Amino acid sequence: MALLENMRIFVRVVELGSLSAAGRNLRMSPAMVSHRIQQLETHLGVRLLNRTTRQLQATETGMDFYQSCLEVLEAVERAHSSIAAGSGVPSGSVRVTAPLGFGRRILAPLVPDFCAAHPLVEVRLRLSDHLLDLLREAVDVAVRMAALKDSSFVVRKIADVRRVLVAAPSYLSERGRPSMPADLSGHNCLLLRFPGTQQYQWSVLEGGEPVKLPVSGRFDADDGDVLTGWALDGRGIAMKPLWEVAEHLASGALVPVLPDFPPEPVTLAVLYPHRALVPAKVRAFADHMVPKIKSALLGISPETIL
């Protein structure tokens, strides 16, 4: 088992390109990661990695071994999944990623119930508004809120998420209330941006058809809750999922903007890498969460807020 674990660590080091990144991913110190790689090299009698002060790179032998490790680890996962499926008892760690606001408000409160129902499964929750590379980051399950097109993943739709344009009454009092979508060009739009994203347009429905609008503003952030905070402070107009701002709309701290031209809904779905045999822990997580999340979202009634 020690050899198998060392192989897993080596795979993460190669994929992430550094000992420290692999350590963070595996919840190990860089020193321990380095020690385990040295154990593996000593066992095999070859150098797997070339290390310098600035970079780490697999040797030619190391890359060949990396490919072999992938095959071995995939075979082990298939064997575990087959046994778990046969016994009907999911087990092991399931690594889950979700957007920050959604994870905090909707998903995290549901995790304890899942763990109580499946006592042999451990949940490793990673919340980020960045779209993580599921394969590179070794994520088992992702909850995504976006237009989903990647056919290399199993996609289980949960719901179409209603979004709203919102602002504080103080902002609209100072800057005026837009009456048509084109008026947004004269307003400070609060944008969710991070490396790799391109949120320079908002899509709203006009006559039932999506219309893309160029938007800009003085503030952007990679955390959706920061945008909500700025909107509450009267800094601009934000596009938010309804569930994320429902309490502020109900209290009047935020008010709808352009309610006759709502943003185009986005799909909320559970994704996991396509495999011939899906691990029992992954299937159990998806089976448990899809109806629970849908139920939580249905509890937010637009008619009582907007």
Protein Blocks (a to p, Z undefined) as FASTA:
>chain_A
ZZmmmmmmmmmmmmnopaklmmmmnopafklmmmmmmmmmmmnopafbdcdfkbccddfk
lmmmmmmmmmmmmmmmmmmmmmmmmnopagdjddddddfklmmmmmmmmmmmmmmmmmmb
ccdddddfbdcdfklnopabdcdddddfbfkbccddfbdcdddddddfklmmmnopafbf
klmmmpccdddddehiacfbccddeehiacddddddfbdcfbfklmmmmmmnopaccddd
fklmmmmmmnomaccehkllccddddddddddddfbdcfklmmmmmmmmmmmmmmmmmpc
fklmZZ
